[in-house]
Amino acid sequence: MDKVWLITGANSGFGRAFTEAAVAAGDVVVAAARRPETLAGLVEAHPDQVDAVALDVTDPAAVARVVAGVAERHGRIDVLVNNAGRTHVGSVEETGDAELRSLFDVHLFGAAALTRAVLPHMRARRSGAIVQLSSVGGQMSMAGFGAYSATKFALEGLSEALAAEVRPLGIDVLIVEPGAFRTALFGNHSLSEDGIADYADTVGATRRMVETSGGTQPGDPAKAAAAVLAALDADHTPLRLALGDDCIDTLHGHLDQVRADLAAWEKTGRDTRLDA
């Protein structure tokens, strides 16, 4: 049976790639975007497979309305892809509360609201999949990406618990962790005020990378979409899917550092138990 997908941020980048891959597989995609008119070409090319809807994932009422509409028009939701997002660069000290909350609204609270809205439909059918677009920054971070990584760390923590809760109900959770892919992410970024000279060599380097490397990223979004579809179709869908040489190499190095710190301080950590 053809699947019914609900994909946020479907008009560009990974969202567009996932939409095109699902359509090519013969599935139906409810393609959600803040500006659904940007999906007109896909709708015209595939009128029976692409259903474009307006959605701001930070609007809980809109989330509920869109999910209810999908269930009414298509009868079910087989795959939710929480893809909508953007990036932010700034030191932790320079990033204000409003900037931090705004990013959490998109990456965590929006994804959580959509997840809560689709789960009753998936539980009723005892099937479904939820795809959470995280990042290499969902397991490690670097200077300047503290706010962005904080949202992705939170999304991964939420998703890991979710996976344990819904796996017995026939629902898969897939956390996708891309490295640098040729999307518009770096073009859709915000910057904290650049006012503290002490961070020029650390956060400044990240700013320059984001501002100059757009269009040069090595990853192919179409190949990423194919990898996600393969993981969803596998007999055992993994919890995490790392994508790109840069992501995989970085995560290996990060895990090595975590293991090294754990080993070096294991005795000290174990010696904290109460004396008998």
C-alpha positions as CSV (number, residue, x, y, z in Angstrom):
1,M,0.0,0.0,0.0
2,D,1.3,3.5,-0.9
3,K,2.3,5.5,2.2
4,V,1.0,8.9,3.2
5,W,3.7,11.2,4.4
6,L,3.5,14.5,6.3
7,I,6.7,16.5,5.7
8,T,7.4,19.9,7.3
9,G,9.7,22.4,5.6
10,A,9.0,20.5,2.4
11,N,9.7,23.4,0.0
12,S,13.5,23.3,0.1
13,G,16.6,21.3,1.2
14,F,16.0,18.0,2.9
15,G,12.3,18.5,2.9
16,R,12.2,18.9,-0.8
17,A,14.5,15.9,-1.3
18,F,12.3,13.7,0.9
19,T,9.2,14.9,-0.9
20,E,10.6,14.1,-4.3
21,A,11.9,10.7,-3.1
22,A,8.6,9.7,-1.6
23,V,6.7,10.8,-4.8
24,A,9.1,8.8,-6.9
25,A,8.4,5.7,-4.7
26,G,4.7,6.2,-5.6
27,D,3.6,7.6,-2.2
28,V,1.4,10.5,-1.3
29,V,3.1,13.5,0.4
30,V,1.3,16.2,2.4
31,A,4.0,18.9,1.9
32,A,3.9,21.5,4.6
33,A,5.6,24.9,4.4
34,R,5.1,28.4,5.6
35,R,4.7,29.4,2.0
36,P,3.0,26.5,0.2
37,E,3.0,28.5,-3.1
38,T,6.7,27.6,-3.3
39,L,5.6,24.0,-3.9
40,A,3.4,24.9,-6.9
41,G,5.7,23.1,-9.4
42,L,5.6,19.8,-7.6
43,V,1.8,20.0,-7.1
44,E,1.4,20.7,-10.9
45,A,3.7,17.8,-11.8
46,H,2.1,15.4,-9.4
47,P,-1.4,16.6,-8.6
48,D,-2.5,13.2,-7.2
49,Q,0.5,12.7,-5.0
50,V,1.5,16.2,-3.6
51,D,-0.9,18.0,-1.3
52,A,0.6,21.3,-0.3
53,V,-0.5,22.9,2.9
54,A,0.5,26.1,4.9
55,L,2.0,25.4,8.3
56,D,4.0,27.3,10.8
57,V,5.2,24.6,13.1
58,T,5.4,27.1,16.0
59,D,1.6,27.5,15.9
60,P,0.0,24.7,18.0
61,A,-3.5,25.4,16.6
62,A,-2.2,25.2,13.1
63,V,-0.4,21.9,13.8
64,A,-3.6,20.3,15.2
65,R,-5.7,21.6,12.2
66,V,-3.2,20.4,9.6
67,V,-2.9,16.9,11.1
68,A,-6.7,16.6,11.4
69,G,-7.0,17.6,7.8
70,V,-4.5,15.1,6.6
71,A,-6.3,12.3,8.4
72,E,-9.6,13.4,7.0
73,R,-8.4,13.7,3.4
74,H,-6.1,10.7,3.2
75,G,-7.4,8.4,5.9
76,R,-4.1,7.9,7.7
77,I,-0.5,9.2,8.3
78,D,2.2,6.6,7.8
79,V,5.3,8.8,8.1
80,L,5.8,12.1,9.8
81,V,9.0,14.0,9.0
82,N,9.9,16.8,11.4
83,N,12.2,18.7,9.1
84,A,11.4,22.4,9.4
85,G,14.3,24.3,10.9
86,R,17.1,26.9,10.6
87,T,20.4,27.5,12.2
88,H,21.9,30.1,14.5
89,V,25.4,31.3,15.2
90,G,26.5,33.0,18.4
91,S,28.4,32.4,21.5
92,V,26.4,31.2,24.5
93,E,27.1,34.5,26.2
94,E,25.9,36.5,23.2
95,T,22.7,34.5,22.6
96,G,19.7,36.1,24.2
97,D,16.7,34.3,25.7
98,A,14.4,35.4,22.8
99,E,16.9,33.9,20.3
100,L,17.2,30.7,22.2
101,R,13.4,30.3,22.7
102,S,12.7,31.0,19.1
103,L,15.0,28.2,18.0
104,F,13.5,25.8,20.5
105,D,10.1,26.7,19.3
106,V,10.9,25.4,15.8
107,H,13.2,22.5,16.5
108,L,11.7,21.0,19.7
109,F,8.3,22.4,20.6
110,G,7.1,22.3,16.9
111,A,8.4,18.8,16.4
112,A,6.8,17.7,19.8
113,A,3.5,19.2,18.9
114,L,3.4,17.4,15.5
115,T,4.5,14.1,17.1
116,R,1.7,14.3,19.7
117,A,-0.8,15.1,17.0
118,V,0.0,12.2,14.8
119,L,0.5,9.5,17.5
120,P,-3.2,8.8,18.2
121,H,-3.6,8.0,14.5
122,M,-0.5,5.8,14.4
123,R,-1.4,4.0,17.6
124,A,-4.8,3.2,16.4
125,R,-3.3,1.5,13.3
126,R,-0.4,0.0,15.2
127,S,2.0,1.3,12.5
128,G,3.9,4.3,11.4
129,A,7.2,6.1,11.5
130,I,8.4,9.4,12.9
131,V,11.5,10.9,11.3
132,Q,13.3,13.5,13.3
133,L,15.8,15.7,11.5
134,S,18.6,16.2,13.9
135,S,22.3,16.9,12.9
136,V,25.8,15.9,13.7
137,G,25.2,18.8,16.2
138,G,22.7,16.6,17.9
139,Q,25.4,14.6,19.6
140,M,28.3,17.1,19.8
141,S,28.7,20.8,19.5
142,M,31.3,23.4,18.7
143,A,31.9,27.1,19.4
144,G,29.1,29.2,18.0
145,F,26.6,26.4,17.6
146,G,25.6,26.1,21.2
147,A,22.0,27.2,20.8
148,Y,21.5,25.2,17.6
149,S,23.0,22.1,19.2
150,A,21.0,22.6,22.4
151,T,17.8,22.2,20.4
152,K,19.0,19.1,18.6
153,F,20.3,17.5,21.8
154,A,16.9,18.1,23.3
155,L,15.2,16.6,20.2
156,E,17.4,13.5,20.3
157,G,16.6,13.0,24.0
158,L,12.9,13.3,23.5
159,S,13.1,11.0,20.5
160,E,15.1,8.3,22.2
161,A,12.5,8.1,25.0
162,L,9.7,8.2,22.4
163,A,11.3,5.3,20.5
164,A,11.2,3.1,23.6
165,E,7.6,4.1,24.2
166,V,6.2,3.4,20.8
167,R,8.3,0.6,19.5
168,P,6.0,-2.0,21.2
169,L,3.1,-0.3,19.4
170,G,4.5,-0.9,15.9
171,I,5.8,2.6,15.4
172,D,9.4,3.4,14.4
173,V,11.4,6.5,15.3
174,L,14.4,7.5,13.2
175,I,16.8,10.3,14.2
176,V,18.6,11.5,11.1
177,E,22.0,13.2,11.7
178,P,23.3,14.9,8.6
179,G,26.7,16.6,8.3
180,A,27.2,19.4,5.7
181,F,24.8,18.9,2.8
182,R,24.1,21.1,-0.2
183,T,21.0,22.7,1.3
184,A,20.0,26.3,2.0
185,L,20.5,25.9,5.8
186,F,23.5,28.2,6.0
187,G,21.6,30.8,4.0
188,N,18.7,30.5,6.5
189,H,20.6,31.5,9.7
190,S,20.4,34.1,12.4
191,L,23.4,35.7,14.2
192,S,23.7,36.9,17.7
193,E,25.1,40.4,18.1
194,D,28.8,40.2,17.4
195,G,30.1,42.3,20.3
196,I,32.6,40.3,22.4
197,A,36.1,40.4,21.0
198,D,37.2,37.5,23.2
199,Y,35.2,35.1,21.0
200,A,36.6,36.3,17.7
201,D,38.9,33.3,17.2
202,T,36.4,30.7,18.2
203,V,32.8,31.8,17.4
204,G,34.2,34.1,14.7
205,A,35.6,31.1,12.8
206,T,32.2,29.4,12.9
207,R,30.6,32.6,11.6
208,R,33.0,32.8,8.7
209,M,32.4,29.2,7.9
210,V,28.6,29.6,7.8
211,E,28.8,32.8,5.8
212,T,31.2,31.5,3.1
213,S,30.6,27.8,2.7
214,G,27.0,27.8,1.5
215,G,26.8,26.1,-1.9
216,T,30.1,24.1,-1.3
217,Q,28.8,21.5,1.1
218,P,29.8,17.9,0.0
219,G,26.5,16.1,0.8
220,D,23.9,15.3,-1.7
221,P,20.3,15.8,-0.3
222,A,18.9,13.3,-2.9
223,K,21.2,10.6,-1.6
224,A,20.3,11.4,2.0
225,A,16.7,11.0,1.1
226,A,17.4,7.6,-0.5
227,A,19.2,6.5,2.7
228,V,16.3,7.6,4.9
229,L,13.8,5.7,2.7
230,A,16.1,2.6,2.9
231,A,16.3,2.8,6.7
232,L,12.5,3.1,7.0
233,D,12.0,0.1,4.7
234,A,14.6,-2.0,6.5
235,D,13.5,-5.0,8.6
236,H,14.9,-3.2,11.7
237,T,14.9,0.6,11.3
238,P,17.8,2.1,13.3
239,L,17.3,4.7,16.0
240,R,20.0,6.9,14.5
241,L,21.2,7.4,10.9
242,A,24.4,9.4,10.5
243,L,24.8,10.9,7.0
244,G,28.0,12.1,5.4
245,D,31.7,11.4,5.8
246,D,32.1,14.6,7.9
247,C,29.3,13.5,10.3
248,I,30.5,10.0,10.7
249,D,34.2,10.9,11.2
250,T,33.2,13.7,13.7
251,L,31.0,11.3,15.7
252,H,33.7,8.7,15.8
253,G,36.1,11.3,17.2
254,H,33.5,12.6,19.7
255,L,32.7,9.1,20.9
256,D,36.5,8.4,21.3
257,Q,36.8,11.5,23.5
258,V,33.7,10.5,25.6
259,R,35.2,7.1,26.1
260,A,38.6,8.6,27.0
261,D,37.1,10.9,29.6
262,L,35.0,8.1,31.1
263,A,38.0,5.8,31.4
264,A,40.3,8.5,32.8
265,W,37.8,9.5,35.5
266,E,36.0,6.1,36.1
267,K,37.7,5.4,39.4
268,T,36.9,8.9,40.7
269,G,33.3,8.5,39.5
270,R,32.8,5.1,41.1
271,D,34.3,6.2,44.4
272,T,31.3,8.6,45.0
273,R,29.1,5.8,46.4
274,L,28.1,5.9,50.1
275,D,30.5,4.0,52.4
276,A,29.0,0.8,53.8
